[in-house]
Amino acid sequence: RDEQMWSDSREMLAMRNYIRDDTPSSERLPESEFLEPDQAFLAKVKQAVMEHLEESAFGVEELAAAVNVSKSTLSRKLKSVSGKSPLDFIRIQKMRQAQLWLQDKDRNVTEIAILLGYSDRKYFTSCFKKEFGMTPTDYRKEVLGTKIEDE
């Protein structure tokens, strides 16, 4: 067991040296070695969020379980790959979906909020405005160019 730990430690140190900025470029691994697993991880996280859009209680613990990692690993890896915390990532994905659904004039803002797991339309509106700088109604007016009656 100790030998395995020493082996893992040596491997981690070698990896750190490859990644460090002061490592000569001739000794570093190509960036593509890191990008492919990161993109796969991001796609897996995004898919998990999309599968649970309507769940208001879908948070960091649930996302970590869905992608089969610990909360701390999820937070650390997601922050390093996307620059976002897990909660921010979930919110952003929901807001991007809202953006798409707002282009459908058959759905009203309250219905979209509920479909995305928001029971409070005002909170949904504030999240949308934080992300896009305008309310869902204003966004819809801008995109569709018309006023929707039930907004």
VENQUILIN-V10465 format. One record per helix or strand. SS is the DSSP state (H for helix, E for strand). FROM is the first residue (numbers start at 1). LEN is the number of residues. If there is no record, write none. Layout:
{{SS:FROM:LEN} {SS:FROM:LEN}}
This chain:
{{H:2:18} {H:25:3} {H:32:20} {H:60:7} {H:71:12} {H:86:17} {H:109:7} {H:121:12} {H:136:9}}
